[in-house]
Amino acid sequence: MFEHKPFDPRAVMGFGILNGISIGLLNLSLGFNSVGFYQMTKLAIIPCTVLLETLFFLKKFSRSIQFSLGILLLGVGIATITDLQLNVLGSVLSLLAILTTCVAQIMTNSIQKKFKVSSTQLLYQSCPYQAITLFIFGPFLDGLLTNKNVFAFNYTPKVLAFIVLSCLISISVNFSTFLVIGKTSAVTYQVLGHLKTCLVLTFGYVLLRDPFSWHNILGILVAVVGMILYSYCCSAEGQQKASEASAQHSQGNESDSDPLIVVENGASIMADGVVEKVAVWNSKKDVDA
C-alpha cells in the first residue's frame, strides 16, 4: 500500500523545517495574542495564499472565487472574532506565522506535483525534519517563556496516555492535510479549515452547551453560504476546463487524421463567407499506401 520514494533531500529538509517553524509560530501567536487576534491571523492566511500564488505561480482566481472567499472570511470573522488586543511582539509573531504557513502549504502542493510523490510519501520524508526542529526549539522556547523545564514535569500514566492520543490524532491531521492540499490546493484546504471552525462552534454548543450568541449563528450561516459558493464556483470552473480540454483533444485528433486525399494548397471563399478548401491528390501517399 505504501511505496518508499526518496527525492530531492534539500527540498525535503527545507520543507520539513519550514513546517516545524510554522507550527511553532502559530502556537506562539496564540500564546502572545488574544483569541480574537489569533482568529484574525488564521483568516489572513487565505488572502495571503491567494496573493503569493498570484505573484509567484501566476495562478488566476476568478472574480466569483474571490467573492465567495470574501463571504466566507466575513462569516468566520463574525462568528469567531470577539476581541482584538494588539501588541508589537504578538503582531510580529502573527505576521511570521502567516507567511510561513502560506509558503509551507503552497509547497505541500507544488512538491507533490513537481516530484510526482503522494501525500504519504511526502509526509514520510519530511516528518523527521519537522520533529527534530520542534524537539530542538520547543523545550528551549518553553523554558524561555514559562521558566519551566518540560523534562522536569511529572509524567503520570494518565498524562502519557493523553500525549500518545494527541500524537495519533496529529498523525491523522497531518495525513489528511497533505492529502487534501495535494489533491486540491492550499486555498481549498483553508476553506475546509474554516468549515472545521464552524463545526467546532456548533458541536461545542450542542454537546457541551458552550455559550452561543446571535453573532455566532449569523457568522456560521454567512460562512456556510461562502463555502457553498466557493464549492459551486470551483466545480463549475473545473467542468469548464475539462470541456475545453476535451474539445482541444478532439480537435487534435481530427487534425492528426491522415486521409488519402488531403488539402495541400488553395482555397476558395464562397459567397456566404465559408471557406471551401480545394482537394489535391497526393501521389506520395498513394505510393506509401
Solvent accessible surface area in square Angstrom, and as a share of the most:
residue,aa,sasa,rsa
1,M,258,1.15
2,F,89,0.37
3,E,123,0.55
4,H,102,0.45
5,K,71,0.30
6,P,91,0.57
7,F,31,0.13
8,D,49,0.26
9,P,91,0.57
10,R,200,0.73
11,A,25,0.20
12,V,4,0.02
13,M,89,0.40
14,G,37,0.36
15,F,0,0.00
16,G,0,0.00
17,I,66,0.34
18,L,36,0.18
19,N,21,0.11
20,G,1,0.01
21,I,71,0.36
22,S,7,0.04
23,I,65,0.33
24,G,20,0.20
25,L,21,0.11
26,L,39,0.19
27,N,91,0.46
28,L,31,0.16
29,S,0,0.00
30,L,78,0.39
31,G,65,0.63
32,F,65,0.27
33,N,16,0.08
34,S,20,0.13
35,V,93,0.53
36,G,0,0.00
37,F,31,0.13
38,Y,34,0.13
39,Q,28,0.13
40,M,78,0.35
41,T,4,0.02
42,K,45,0.19
43,L,16,0.08
44,A,34,0.26
45,I,6,0.03
46,I,2,0.01
47,P,65,0.41
48,C,22,0.13
49,T,0,0.00
50,V,24,0.14
51,L,101,0.50
52,L,29,0.14
53,E,13,0.06
54,T,60,0.35
55,L,107,0.53
56,F,148,0.62
57,F,109,0.46
58,L,146,0.73
59,K,79,0.33
60,K,191,0.81
61,F,30,0.13
62,S,43,0.28
63,R,204,0.74
64,S,51,0.33
65,I,9,0.04
66,Q,87,0.39
67,F,135,0.56
68,S,1,0.01
69,L,8,0.04
70,G,38,0.36
71,I,33,0.17
72,L,0,0.00
73,L,36,0.18
74,L,108,0.54
75,G,0,0.00
76,V,1,0.00
77,G,12,0.12
78,I,53,0.27
79,A,2,0.01
80,T,16,0.09
81,I,40,0.20
82,T,100,0.58
83,D,50,0.26
84,L,95,0.47
85,Q,115,0.51
86,L,125,0.62
87,N,62,0.32
88,V,124,0.71
89,L,95,0.47
90,G,0,0.00
91,S,40,0.26
92,V,75,0.43
93,L,21,0.10
94,S,4,0.03
95,L,103,0.51
96,L,77,0.38
97,A,0,0.00
98,I,20,0.10
99,L,74,0.37
100,T,22,0.13
101,T,8,0.04
102,C,0,0.00
103,V,56,0.32
104,A,2,0.02
105,Q,22,0.10
106,I,12,0.06
107,M,51,0.23
108,T,4,0.02
109,N,20,0.10
110,S,35,0.23
111,I,10,0.05
112,Q,16,0.07
113,K,129,0.55
114,K,152,0.64
115,F,48,0.20
116,K,159,0.67
117,V,10,0.06
118,S,54,0.35
119,S,7,0.05
120,T,48,0.28
121,Q,18,0.08
122,L,0,0.00
123,L,18,0.09
124,Y,123,0.47
125,Q,30,0.13
126,S,0,0.00
127,C,45,0.27
128,P,70,0.44
129,Y,66,0.25
130,Q,14,0.06
131,A,60,0.47
132,I,100,0.51
133,T,11,0.06
134,L,61,0.30
135,F,134,0.56
136,I,103,0.52
137,F,113,0.47
138,G,27,0.26
139,P,35,0.22
140,F,130,0.54
141,L,52,0.26
142,D,63,0.33
143,G,26,0.25
144,L,115,0.57
145,L,79,0.39
146,T,74,0.43
147,N,137,0.70
148,K,151,0.64
149,N,92,0.47
150,V,54,0.31
151,F,129,0.54
152,A,80,0.62
153,F,115,0.48
154,N,114,0.59
155,Y,82,0.31
156,T,52,0.30
157,P,114,0.72
158,K,145,0.62
159,V,46,0.27
160,L,87,0.43
161,A,61,0.47
162,F,122,0.51
163,I,72,0.37
164,V,87,0.50
165,L,92,0.46
166,S,62,0.40
167,C,70,0.42
168,L,103,0.51
169,I,97,0.49
170,S,52,0.34
171,I,104,0.53
172,S,70,0.45
173,V,81,0.46
174,N,39,0.20
175,F,85,0.35
176,S,51,0.33
177,T,20,0.11
178,F,9,0.04
179,L,69,0.34
180,V,35,0.20
181,I,1,0.00
182,G,16,0.15
183,K,161,0.68
184,T,64,0.37
185,S,14,0.09
186,A,0,0.00
187,V,1,0.00
188,T,36,0.21
189,Y,47,0.18
190,Q,16,0.07
191,V,11,0.06
192,L,83,0.41
193,G,24,0.23
194,H,6,0.03
195,L,62,0.31
196,K,110,0.46
197,T,14,0.08
198,C,4,0.02
199,L,82,0.41
200,V,92,0.53
201,L,48,0.24
202,T,50,0.29
203,F,109,0.45
204,G,8,0.08
205,Y,90,0.34
206,V,79,0.45
207,L,128,0.64
208,L,132,0.66
209,R,178,0.65
210,D,63,0.33
211,P,127,0.80
212,F,55,0.23
213,S,42,0.27
214,W,184,0.65
215,H,51,0.23
216,N,17,0.09
217,I,85,0.43
218,L,75,0.37
219,G,0,0.00
220,I,21,0.11
221,L,106,0.53
222,V,33,0.19
223,A,0,0.00
224,V,55,0.32
225,V,76,0.44
226,G,0,0.00
227,M,18,0.08
228,I,110,0.56
229,L,58,0.29
230,Y,13,0.05
231,S,67,0.43
232,Y,148,0.56
233,C,16,0.09
234,C,49,0.30
235,S,57,0.37
236,A,43,0.33
237,E,49,0.22
238,G,38,0.36
239,Q,126,0.56
240,Q,107,0.48
241,K,138,0.58
242,A,63,0.49
243,S,65,0.42
244,E,88,0.39
245,A,58,0.45
246,S,70,0.45
247,A,47,0.36
248,Q,128,0.57
249,H,125,0.56
250,S,53,0.34
251,Q,117,0.52
252,G,28,0.27
253,N,82,0.42
254,E,128,0.57
255,S,89,0.57
256,D,115,0.59
257,S,72,0.46
258,D,108,0.56
259,P,68,0.43
260,L,78,0.39
261,I,91,0.46
262,V,26,0.15
263,V,72,0.41
264,E,94,0.42
265,N,99,0.51
266,G,52,0.50
267,A,62,0.48
268,S,50,0.33
269,I,132,0.67
270,M,98,0.44
271,A,119,0.92
272,D,107,0.56
273,G,49,0.47
274,V,86,0.49
275,V,84,0.49
276,E,90,0.40
277,K,133,0.56
278,V,72,0.41
279,A,66,0.51
280,V,50,0.29
281,W,137,0.48
282,N,21,0.11
283,S,73,0.47
284,K,141,0.60
285,K,57,0.24
286,D,70,0.36
287,V,124,0.71
288,D,102,0.53
289,A,107,0.83
